[in-house]
């Protein structure tokens, strides 16, 4: 081993430009770009005879178990990828000579621990990827040597404890992955040094709840990923301090309701994912306070059954809405999506919708509309949608995307290919339908008014019919003298009956008298 190292050093000193002649069989060595790539193979140690001037070294999917002293020969490296190997540990000061290294990828190995001397020498490192290893805890100052680090990936490990001060020194860190570990609480105590962090991935842990002020120290955070974090409860002040947050992922948790109040403080939020939770209803004003919300995704919430009218009434800047694969969603109330002037992309795919109201929102303004895989009942209620699909020529609706599930005679038929007559519509033209509807309403109103008049005047009409037309049995003189009735009845009929001015009785047993006198019977002479 020592002889090989000596030969490599001598070769590098005497003939540096010819050093790439010792490129291993499984590797591709380019002496112009100074890039060495070793594909999948059987390498179990780092090559030591490569050109010391190489800038980029990629040895993935091999069987390397440790990084030995041969790495010191490659002091010019800017990029090193040793992912998908069998590395168990990293000796102290392994990277002592890599002063220029900017990216180090050690993901998907078997590294069990790291300490505050593991990364000594990597003063220029900006990206460190340790994803997919067996690290179980982070001690104080473990990354303190990485003063220029901007991205740190610790996801898919076994981290259960993060000590206070574990992130000390990472004042330039912008992106941090701690997802898919075994954390049972948010490591808020370790966050204060992360003044510049913009993206934090904490999903696939076991938090259950978010205490107040969990992220209060992360004032520059713009993206927070908490998907699959087993959250059942979010405290009122959980998101306190996140005034700059633009993107939040709360999907795949156990939330039994939309956390309206808890989210309302995120005034600058633009993207929100809430799918795969346990709430049943999206109520009116569900996202109150999120005035800048532009994209909302609720996919795979198997208990969601209804979206109420006004659910997004305060989210007037909404541009994209995805309500997909919610197997129990049978109702989107009319008005649920109204008042959204900027809405252009709507995905309602794979729900349990059987019909949709035309007044749900301005369909003609959409650029993307996906209604596929819903059990739609194709009848006259969907004529408007059929007309819309036929009229769309910009290709935004997938061909055959709206397929009928019922009635049986139209099953599996594309809605756009069905004639209005087959949908059960007597009049396909909406304008003609409107005119006919107006005429029917007008006729009904007229008949009702006439019937009311006839009912109120039925007595007068009956009296007219009895004696007012062509009764020749009585003489003219008899008819004159028999026009008598009580003064009280005359007074009441003239002042209270609605027909008193229009119809007058012609036959009575009494004659008219002054209201103060008793009526006198009249006998024919």
LINNOR-V906038 format. One record per backbone hydrogen bond with DSSP energy under -0.5 kcal/mol. CO is the residue of the C=O (numbers start at 1). NH is the residue of the N-H. Records with the same first field share a line. If there is no record, write none. Layout:
# LINNOR-V906038
CO = NH / NH
This chain:
# LINNOR-V906038
1 = 5
2 = 6
3 = 7
4 = 8
5 = 9
6 = 10
7 = 11
8 = 12
9 = 13
10 = 14
11 = 15
15 = 18
16 = 19
18 = 21
19 = 22
20 = 23
24 = 27
26 = 39
27 = 29
28 = 30 / 37
29 = 31
30 = 34 / 35
34 = 55 / 56
35 = 30
36 = 58
37 = 28 / 39
38 = 60
43 = 63
44 = 65
51 = 54
52 = 76
55 = 78 / 79
56 = 36
57 = 59 / 81
58 = 38
61 = 41
64 = 86
65 = 88 / 89
66 = 68
68 = 71
69 = 72
70 = 73
71 = 74
73 = 75
74 = 77
75 = 100
78 = 102 / 103
79 = 57
80 = 82 / 105
81 = 59
83 = 61
84 = 62
87 = 110
88 = 112
89 = 91
91 = 94
93 = 96
95 = 98
97 = 99
98 = 101
102 = 126 / 127
103 = 80
104 = 106 / 129
105 = 82
107 = 84
111 = 134
112 = 136
115 = 118
117 = 93 / 120
119 = 122
121 = 123
122 = 125
126 = 150 / 151
127 = 104
128 = 130 / 153
129 = 106
130 = 133
131 = 108
135 = 158
136 = 160 / 161
137 = 139
138 = 163
139 = 142
141 = 144
143 = 146
145 = 147
146 = 149
150 = 174 / 175
151 = 128
152 = 154 / 177
153 = 130
155 = 132
159 = 182
161 = 138
163 = 166
165 = 141 / 168
166 = 143
167 = 170
169 = 171
170 = 173
174 = 198 / 199
175 = 152
176 = 178 / 201
177 = 154
179 = 156
183 = 206
186 = 188
187 = 190
188 = 191
191 = 194
193 = 195
194 = 197
198 = 222 / 223
199 = 176
200 = 202 / 225
201 = 178
203 = 180
207 = 209
208 = 232 / 233
209 = 211
210 = 235
211 = 214
213 = 216
215 = 218
217 = 219
218 = 221
222 = 246 / 247
223 = 200
224 = 226 / 249
225 = 202 / 203
226 = 229
227 = 204
229 = 207 / 208
231 = 254
233 = 210
235 = 238
237 = 213 / 240
238 = 215
239 = 242
241 = 243
242 = 245
246 = 270 / 271
247 = 224
248 = 250 / 273
249 = 226
251 = 228
252 = 230
255 = 278
258 = 260
259 = 263
260 = 264
263 = 266
265 = 267
266 = 269
267 = 292
270 = 294 / 295
271 = 248
272 = 297
273 = 250
275 = 252
276 = 253
277 = 303
280 = 305 / 306
281 = 283
282 = 308
283 = 286
285 = 288
287 = 290
289 = 291
290 = 293
294 = 319 / 320
295 = 272
296 = 322
297 = 274 / 275
298 = 324
299 = 276
300 = 302
301 = 304
305 = 330 / 331
306 = 282 / 308
307 = 333
308 = 311
310 = 285 / 313
311 = 286 / 287
312 = 315
314 = 316
315 = 318
316 = 342
319 = 344 / 345
320 = 296
321 = 323 / 347
322 = 298
324 = 300
325 = 327
326 = 329
328 = 330
329 = 352
331 = 307 / 333
333 = 336
335 = 310 / 338
336 = 312
340 = 343
344 = 367 / 368
345 = 321
346 = 348 / 370
347 = 323
349 = 325
354 = 377
357 = 360
358 = 361
360 = 337
361 = 363
362 = 365
363 = 366
368 = 346
369 = 371
370 = 348
371 = 374
372 = 350
374 = 376
376 = 378 / 405 / 406
377 = 379
379 = 382
380 = 383
382 = 386
383 = 387
384 = 388
385 = 389
386 = 390
387 = 391
388 = 392
389 = 392
391 = 393
396 = 369 / 398
398 = 401
401 = 403
402 = 415
403 = 376
404 = 412
406 = 378
407 = 410
408 = 411
410 = 413
413 = 404
414 = 417
415 = 418
419 = 423
420 = 425
421 = 424
423 = 380
424 = 426
426 = 428
428 = 430
429 = 433
430 = 434
431 = 435
432 = 436
433 = 437
434 = 438
435 = 439
436 = 440
437 = 441
438 = 442
439 = 443
440 = 444
441 = 445
442 = 446
443 = 447
444 = 448
445 = 449
446 = 450
447 = 451
448 = 452
449 = 453
450 = 454
451 = 455
452 = 456
453 = 457
455 = 458
457 = 461
458 = 462
459 = 463
460 = 464
461 = 465
462 = 466
463 = 467
464 = 468 / 469
468 = 470
470 = 472
471 = 474
475 = 479
476 = 480
477 = 481
478 = 482
480 = 483
482 = 484 / 508
484 = 510 / 511
486 = 490
487 = 491
488 = 492
489 = 493
490 = 494
491 = 495
492 = 496 / 497
493 = 497
497 = 500
499 = 502 / 503
508 = 484
514 = 517
